[in-house]
């Protein structure tokens, strides 16, 4: 058994910024960060656009940012949370700059971009690799804190609660977290890491669908193991599909063409070069993501085309190369010259607005278990996230959760009586899976079902069919889980199956269309 004061699960902007804050203000505490891949692999790393923050007092203000966020969220946001995040944004942004993150400047001032749903230019960025730059700066800061240890390639199987005490029954209001069971992928051993406070910062669940802009690690792990521990998980019906991912005939992670490209003037066209966004919204390409994604989906269904085109040919070439060098390089690598050809794009699963329900301090319904970032339902995004509010959410809630954690650590009022009865992980009698093809097959079945039946546009009949198929897959996964020695692949499939069930069941509870949720039977 390994003991820590604080266990952080995930190494993106949420987990790293939280760990830095706790470490700097409580240097005597022991912090362990676990991540299932390399230390820098996270959704943060792939965020292209930037960070939404009011820095231009002459043309912008907090009220505009608040209203843009509420409008994008279709009024399902918690206004007090939106106001808190927007007003705290400049302070949190200043901190990340002090930690060493670099952002583009023009004439000595931060260069501000504009993205869909925003009424003003307020996106600070580092070219088209903003998330990569933030991740770099945070990891450099982490490594200067001696009380923080990073365990990479460590996969969390389940959080430890009283449910692991043999024969114990516990009500939802009494659940406490005590740490987690964690698979060391290099040794194959399952460790029990105990902690006074646990933070879940595991990101989204994009790989529950066939095509996503998320890295392969985004399998909804944190949401699934909190749900299994009877923690509150809400708003899972709201999954945002980014309108412009680079089209590929291969399933899996698709390359994101940042919203900022449309903010700089790129236009959407059919394959034949015809405009169409004017038919769907007066803001055209700068409408919110749910509207643009549904418009593209509708055009593809009408024409039978596999993609639409993003037209950058009339844009300033020098400015494009300066702002979007990574996007330009990727297009050229794919044989596409964006200055001469339309970039083929399709909507792809991008961002989950729902997740582990938390309060303003990041506290979940399970005591001493905090959660921050895309794995949460914080109330900020409502039914649809406004572009570039996600990195901001990680910083603000990471700060708030850290301050509350420090307060609890100083009180030191932790009861570990139940922990004495919680056993080490037991694999006696279990077998190694001899045919990984079964896991791969079930995962593909799940992803195809979710993409076909629970995608951008849903219906009552499709959801009923999806529920039945998910139930069949879940039963097969449970059977394998009962007799098998655990692997990351099996655990991820188990988690994806749980996430799929949450998305389907909470979609079936909806009675009207809101934001990213669209049921054609309600239209």
N, C-alpha and C positions, 0 to 999 in steps of 0.2 A: 504494500500500500504506500502511495506517495501522498504527502500532506502539503497543501498549499493554503494560503489565506484567500487567494482569489484565483479562480480558474476561468480563463477566457477561451471560448471555443470559436475560432475563426480569426483570420489575420487580414481583414480588409480595413477600410477607413474607420468603421465603427469599433471593432475590437482593439485596433492599435491605438487610436486616439484615447479611448477609455483607459487602456493600460498605462499609457504615458501619464495621464492625469492622476491616476491612483498612485503610481510610482513616485511622481514628483512631490505629491503632498503627503504621502505616507511611505517614506523610503524604507521603513523597517519591515514592511509586509512582503511576503513571498508571492510573486505572481507567476503563474504558468500559462503560457499561450499554446494551445494545441491547434494544429492545422493539418488537414488530411492530405495535402499536397506539399509543394514547395512553399516556403514562407511568404513569397510574394504573389502566390496564385490566388486571385479573388476576383469578384465582380468589379471591385474598385479599379483594378489594374486595366480593365478594358473600357472604362468610362471615357468616352472621347470628348463630349461636348464641354462640360465645365461645371461650375458652381454658381448657382443663382444667388446673388447678394446685391443689396442696394448700396452702391458706392458713389453714384452720380447724383448728388443732392440737387443739382440744378434742374435735371429733367425727370428724375425718378424719386419715389418715396415709398415708405413702408406700406401705405394703404394700397398703392397700385399693385405691389407684389402680393399682398394679402388677397386682394380681389381676384387677381389672375389665378392664384392657387385655388381659391374657392370655386371659381368658374370651371376650371379644369376638372376639379373633383366633383362636379355636378351637385354641389351643396351638401354632399355627404361627409365632408370634412368636419372636424371639431374646430370651430372658429378660434377658441381660446388657445388651442395647440398651434394653429396656423400663425396667429399673432405672436405667440412666444417664439417660434422658430424664426420667423422673418425678422423680428426685432433683435434677436440674439445673433443673427447671421454675421453682421460686420465684426463683432468681437471675436467670434469663433474663426472667421476668415483671417483676421489679423494674427491670431495664434498660430495658424498653420503656416502662414508666411514666416513667422518668427522661428518655426521649426525647420525652415529651409526649403519649403515648396516654392518653386518659381512660377510666376504667371506672366503672360505676355503684356508688354506695356507699349504705349504709343505717346510720344512727347512727354514722357515722365509719368503718365497716368496709366492705370490699368486699362488695357484694351477690352472693350465690352462687346460681346456678341449678342445676337437675339435668336430665340428659338420659338417653335410653335407654342401658342397659348400666352406668350409674354407680350405685353403692350409697350414695353420699353427695352432698350439694350441694357442688360444687366448680368450677362454671363461672363464671369472671369474664367480664363482658360490658359492652358499651356499647349499651344498649337492644337493638334487633334489627338493628343495623348495625355489629357489632363489627369486622368485617373492613375496612369503609370507614373507620372511625376509626383503625385501625392503619395502613392504607395512607397516610392523611393525615399522620400523625405521622412515619412513616418518610421520606416524600418531603420533608417540611419539614427533617428532619435531613440528608438527602442534599444538599440545596441549600446547606447551610452548609459543606459540604466542598469546597474549591476543586479538589481533585485528582480529583473524580468528574465525568465527562461522561455525560449521557444522550442517546442517539440514538433518538428515537421514530420510528415508522413505518419501521423497519429490520428486514427479514425475513431470518433465518438460513436459508440453503439447505442447507449442509453444514458440518460441522467439518472443519478441515484436518488430515490425518494423512499418514504416509508413503505411503498408498494413492494420493495425488495425484502422487507422483513417477513419471514415465513409466517403465514397465518394472520397477519395484521390487516385490519380493515381501517380505512381512513377516509373521512369526508373531504370534499373538494376545498373547503375553507381551512383545512388543517395540513395540507400538503407542504412539506419542506424539501428543499434540495440539499444534498450533501456532497455533490461532486458528480463524477461520471465513471462509467466503465469505458475504457479506451483501448482500442487495438493498436499495438505497435506494429505497423506494417512490415518493418524490417526484420523484427525478431519473430513475429507471429504470436507474441504473448499478449494477453489481455490484462491491462493494469486497472487497478482501482485507485483513482485519484480523488481524494477528498478535499473539500474546500468549504470555507465559511460562506463565501459568495461565489456564485457562478454566473458568468455573462455568456449568453448565446448571441453570436454575431456571425451566423452561418450563411447569410445571403439568401438568394432566391431559390427557385425550383424549376428553372427553365427547361430542364431535360425531362420533365413530365410530358413535354411535347416533342414532336419529331424534329422541328426546326426552331432554333433559338439563337439569340445573340450571346447567350451566357456561356462561360467556360464549362468544361465537362464536370467540374466540381459542384455545379449548382443543381443539387438533387433533393432539396427541401429537407435536409437532415434535421436541422434544429426544430423546424415546425413539426416534423413527424415525431421526434422523441419527446417533445413537450406535449403533443396531443396524446401520445401513449401514456404519459404520466398524469393525464387528466387535467392538464393546463388548458386555459381558454384560448381557442384559436378561432378567429372571426374574419369576415370579409374575403374569404378565399374565392368567391365568385368573380372578384375583380382582378383579372389578369390583363395587363397591357401588352398589346402587340405593337412593336415598333414598325412604322410604315415602310421604312427603307433599309432592308438588309440586302446585301449583295446576293443576287440570285445564284444558286448552285443546284446541280442535279443530285448532289450528295446530301444525305441527311446529316444532322448534327449541328455543330456550331457554325453559324453564318457570320460573315464579316459585316459589321455595322457601318452604314453610311450615315454619319452624324446628322442630327436635326439641324445643326448649325450650317450645313451646306445649303439647306432650303432657306435658312435665316439670312444667308448671304446672297440669295437670289436664284437658286436652282429651281426649275419648274418640273412638275410631273407631266408625263405624256403617255399616251398609249404607245404600243409598239409601232403604230403607223405615224406617230408624231403629233397626235391630236391632244389638245388640252382637255381636261375633264374636271378639275377641282372646282371650277366655278359653278358646277351643277350641284355641289354638295354643301358648300359653305362660302359665305362672302369673304372670309379671310383666306380662302383658297389654300395654298401650300402651308400657310402659317396657322391653320386651324389646329386644335389640340389633336393629340396622337390617335385617340379613339376614332375621331371623325375621319382623319386622313386614311387610317388603316382600313376602315370599313368602305371608304370610297374606292380604294385600290382593289379590295376584295370584290366589290360589286362590279367594277369594270372588268376584272379578270373573268368573273362568272359570265358576263354578257358576251365578251369576245372569245372566251375559251383559251385565252393566252395564259402562259405560265408565269408571266411577269409583266410589269410596266417599265417605262423608262424614266430616268432622272436626267434632265437636260441641263448640263453645266456649260454648254458651248458658248453661250453669250456672256458668261461671267468673266470678270477680270482675271486673266490667266496668272499674272504675277501675284495677285492677292490670294488666289486659290492655292498656289504652290507654297505661299508663306503660311497660310492658315491650316491647310489640309495636306501636308506632305505625306503622311502615312496612308491616307485614303488614295491619293494620286498614285503612290508607289504600288499599292495593292491592286488597283485597277489595271495599271500597266503590266503587272505580273500575270494578270488574268487575260491579257491580250486586249484590253479595253483602253482606248485613249479618250478620256472624258472631255477633251477639247474638240474632239471630232465625232464622237459617238454618244448615244444615250447609254447611261449606266443601267443595266438591267437590275431591277429591285423588286423585292416582295416583302410583305409584312411577315414578321417573325416574332415568336414569343419573346418578351423582353423584360418585363418587370411586374412583380406581384405586389399589389397594394395591400392585400390582407396578410394575416399571419398571427403570430403570438400577440395576444392583446396585452398592451402595456399602458401604464399611466405616464405622466409627464417626466417622471424620474426613471422611466425604463423598467419599472418593477412589473413583473408578470403576476398572474394569479397564484403562482407557486412562491412561497416565501423564500427569500434569499436567492431567488432566481431572476436575474435581469436579462433583458433582451434589447438589442438595438439594431437598426438598419432594415434591410429588405425582408428579413424574416419576421418582421413585426407588423401589427396594425396599431400604429401610434395615433391615428386620427389626423395626421397631416395631409395625406393624399386623397382621402375620401374614395370616390369611385374611379378616379383616374389621376395618376401622378402628373404634375406639371413638369416639363422638361427641366433637368438640372437641379431639381429639388432633392434628389436622392443623396448625393454627397453631403449636402447641407444637413439633411436629417441625421446622417451618421455623426457629424461633428457636434450638433446641438444636443442630441440625445446621449451621445457618448460622454459629453461633459456632464449632463445632468445625472446620468447613472453613476458616473465616477464620484460626484459630490455626495450622493446618497450612500454609496458604498463606503466612502471614507467615514461618514457619520456612523454607519452601522459597525464598522470595524473598531472605531473608538469606543463605542458603547460595549462592544465585545459580549453581547448577550446572546450567545449561540448555544443551543442545546443539542448535543451530539449523542444523547442517550440511545436513540434508535439505531445509530450507526454501528453500535457494538454488535447488533444482531444481524447486520447485513453481510451476507457471505461474499467471498471472493467469487469471481466468475468461474463457473463449472462447465467443462466441456466433456466430462466423462461419458463415454458411450457414443459420442458424436463421430460422424464420418466426414472426411474431406470430400467435397463435391468432385466427382470424377468426370462430369460432363458439363463444362461451363456453358456449352451451347444452349442448355435449358434456360439458364439465367438470361443469356442474350436474347433468346427467342421470346421469353415472357416480357422482357423490357421493351422490345420492338413492338410487340402486340399492344402493350399499354400505351406507348407513345403514338402509335398510329390511330388507336381508338380515340385518344384525347384530341388529336389533331383533326380527325374527321368529324367527331361528334360534339366536342366541347371547345371549339375554337373561337374565332372572331365572332361568328354568328351561330347561335344555338337555337334549339326548339325543344318543346316539351317532349316530343317523341324521341328526338336524338338523345336527350338527357336520360330518358328511361332505358334506352338501349345501352347507353354508356354505363349506367348504374349496374345493369345485369352483367355486362362484360367485365367491369371492374371487380365485381364480386367473385366471378369465376377465377380471374387472375390472382386476386388476394388469397383465395382458398389454396391455390397451387403454391403460392409463395409461402404461406403459413406452414404447409406440409413440409416443404424443403427446409424451412427455418428450424423446425422442430428436431430434425435429425442430423443437421449439418454443422460442421465446424465453421464458424463465421469467417467471411471474407468481406472486404469492402464492397465487392460487386453484389453480393447477396444482401448486405445491409442497405446499400443504395436502392436496390430494387424494392426492398421492404418499405423504405421511406417514400419512394415515388408512388407506390401503391396506396400508402396512407394519404399522401397529398392529393392524389387523384380522387380518392373518396371524399375528401373535404371539399374540393372544388365542385364536384358533381352534386353532392348533397346540399351544399349551400347555394348552388345555382338553382336547384329545384325549389328552394324556399322563396326565391324571388317572385314578385308579382308585377314588377314594372321594369322597364329598361332604365339603367343608370350608368353614366360614364362608360367604362370599358365593358360593362355587361350588356349584351344585346341578345334578346330572344325574339326571333321573328314572329312568334305567336302573339307578342305584346305590341307589335308595331301598329 
